[in-house]
Amino acid sequence: MANSALTRLFISHGGGPLPLLGDPGHRELVATLQRIAAELPRPRAIIVASAHWEAAQPMVTTHPAPELFYDYHGFPPESYAVRYPAPGHPQLASAVHGALEATGFAAMGDAGRGFDHGLFVPLKILYPEADIPCIQLSLLASMDPQAHLRMGRALAQLDGEGLLLIGSGSSFHNVQAFFGQQGPELYARNQAFEDWLVDTLAEAPLSDAERELRLLQWEKAPHARYCHPREEHLLPLLVCAGVAPGPATRVWRFGSTGMQGSCFAW
């Protein structure tokens, strides 16, 4: 049975370290994340399903004090001096590992991998004190939407009291569109997909089965493959949505680098 106490949050984490560098195109995103932190209860521990970790089977960080993994290239030196010394949580990692295995996944722990920027960039904005224990959960290299919904269902077995699951990706992730020539037609494609996403997750009077089918068939959404040429930044949302049925209870919409994005909470 799903544990309704598990708070879930899907966020758009921006382009590499740019949200931490005062980039003008990310100001609204940073303000949105700060607003989310003020509006949601402070968690006792955090699980982050990051768009920047893929594996053949689910992997979970187990180190009690993970280093940072600067998994971006070509940014200023200060980008590689960012610190976020949040502790790990081996006990929570073990619980996540067990829940995944109980659901049929051949999950594995990883004691060597550090926190990637899908964790430390948004969490440095959300919880800058870095005093909340965190673990990371990988995506599946198969990119199978059904499997990512199942991963979410597995996490419903956890004691969710005070626990926050963050799906860290982006509701819009076409890098060429962010840094190429933009115009009304491209913006309209982005807007149509964002409207579909908000409608599907929060606003349309859908049954649970209808909502799940839309998510499984997300490629049929308006301009889906323009907004997500590759879906790794959307799949963390499916992990969050898979934990329990029902619509998202909070929606935040914002502009970022000339395009529109969305965050959701359940």
N, C-alpha and C positions, 0 to 999 in steps of 0.2 A: 504494500500500500504506500502511496506517495506521502512523504512527510511535508506537510504544507508549511512547516516552520523554516524550510530551506529557502532563503531569499535568493532570487536569481536576477542578474543584471547583464544585459548585453550592451556593450559599449563599442563605439568607433574610437580607435586609439590614435588615429592620425598617421602622418608620414614620418616613420623613423623617429628620431629624437626632436623633430621640429616643434612639437608642442612645448618642449622644455626650453627652447632657445629664443622665445619671444617672437616667433614667426607670425607676421600679421595675418596670414591666411588661416592660422589655427587659433586665433583669439577667442572666437565664439565657441569652438570645441572645448578649449580650456575652461571657459566660463561655465559651460554646460556641465562638465565633469565636476567642477567645484560646487555647482548647485546640487547635483545628484548626491554628493557626499554630505551636504548639509541636510538633505531631505530624507535620506534613508537612515535606518538605525545603524550605529557603528557595530561592525561584526566582531566576533571573537576570533575568527579565523577565516581565511579566504582560499578558495580553489579557483585557479585561473585556467580556463581552456583557451590556449593561445593559438592564433592563426599561424604562428611562426614555429610550430613544432609539429611535424608529421612523422608517423611511424607505422609499421606494418600492423602492430597491435597497440592498444592503449598503453602509454608510458606515464609514470608518475614520479616526480622528483621526491627523493627521500632524504637528502642531506639536511642536517639540522641548521646549517648556516651557508646557504648557497651563495656562490659568487655571482656577479652579473655577466651575462653573455651579450657582448655588444655586436649583435647580429645585423649590423648595417655598415655601409661603406661610403666613403667620400664626403663625410660631414666634418665640420670644424673640430679642432682638438678638444674643445670643451665637451663635445658629445661623448668622448671616451673617458671623461673624468667624472661622469655622473655617478653618484653613489645612491644606493637604496638598500641599506643593510637589514632588511626585514628578515627575521628568523624563519627557517623552515619549520615543518611540523611532521616529524616522522610518524607519530601516532595517527594523525589524520591521513597521511599518505597510505599507511597500512590499511586503514578503514576503507579508503577509496579503492585500493587494490583488491581487497576482499569483496567489496560490492560489485566491482566489475567482473571478477571471476565467477561470482555467484550468478551473474546474468549471462554467463557463457563466453565472456571475453578472455583471451589468454593474455592478461595484463602483466606488465613487468614494472619493477621499480628501477629508477636510475639515480644512483648516488653521486654521479659526476657532473651532470648537466646543471648549469647555472640558470638563473632567471633571465629570459630573453626580453626584448623591449616590448613585447606584447603584455608583459607584466609590469616591468619597472617604470616605463614611461607613464601609462595612465595612473598607476598606483602612487607615483610620486606627486601627482596632482590630487588624486582622491584622498589619500592618507599620507601626507608628506612626512609624518613623524617616523614612518617605517617601523612601527612597533606592533603591527598585527602579523601573526604567523601566516605564512603563505606556502602553498604548494602549486605546482603546475601540472596540468594534464594535457597530454598530446592529442592532436587530431589523428584520424586514420588516413594513411596515404591513399587508400582506396577512394576517398572522397564520396563514399556511399551515404546519401542522406538518411536512409533508414537506419544504418548502423550508428549514426551520430544521435539520432533520436533515442535509440536503445541505450547508448551511453548515458544520456540524461536520465532515463528510467532507472538505470542502475544506481545513480547517485541519490535517487529518492529513498533508498534504503538507509541512508546515513541519518545519524542524529542531527537534524538540521537546526537545532536551537542555536541562534547566534551565528550561524554559518552562512557565508555569502559565496555563491557560485557566480563568477564573472566569465562571460563569454567575450573575449577580447578579439575583435576583428574590425569590420567596417560594413555598414549597410550599403556603401558604394565603394567599389575598389577597382577602378579603371585608372591605372597610373598614367597612361598616356593622356587621358582626359584631364587629370589634375594638372599636368605640366605642359600640355599642348595648347593649341588654339581652341578656345571655348566660344560657344555661341548659343543663340536661342534654341536651335534644334537639339543640340547635345544636352543642354540644360533641361529641355522638355523630356528627353528620354530618362534622365536621372530622376526628375520629379515624378514621372509616371510609375517608375519602379518603387520609389519611396512611398507614394500614395498606396500602391498595392500592398506593400509590406505593413504599413500602419493599419490598413483596412483588414488584412488577414490576421494580424496579431492582436488587434485591439478593438476595432470599430465595427466590423461587419457582424451581423447576427448569425454567426456560424455555429454549427454543432462541433463538438470536439473532433469527430471523424472528418468533417469537412475542412476544418482548420489544418489537421494533420495532412490530409491529402494535398492541400495547396502547398504546404511546406515541402512535402516529398516531391511534388511536381513544380518546384520553384522555377525551373527553366521555362515554363510556359507563361510566366509573369511578363508584363510589358517590358521589353528591352532588357530582359534578364541577363543575357550574355554580353550586352554592352556594359552593363553595370558590374558584372562579375565575369570577366573573360576566363578566370579561374576562380573556383568557389571557396578557396581556403579561408577567406575573410568572412564568408557568410555562415560556414558550418558551425562556428562557436554559438551562433544564435540557435541552431537546431539542438545542440546539446542542452542549452538552457530551456528551450521550449519542451524538450522531451521529458523533463523531470516530472511534470504533472500536467493534466489537461487544464483547459480554461484559458481565457484571453490574458494578455498582459494587462497589468493594472496601472502602469505609468508609462507615458511616452514623452520623450524630449526630442524636439526637432531643432536643427541648427544648420548653419552654413559652414563649410570648411573648404578652403582653397578654391573658392568659386563654385562649389557644388553643394548639394544638400545631403545631410546625413541624419540618422535617427539612433536613439538609444531607447531601450525598453527594460522595464522591471516587472517581475511577477512576485 
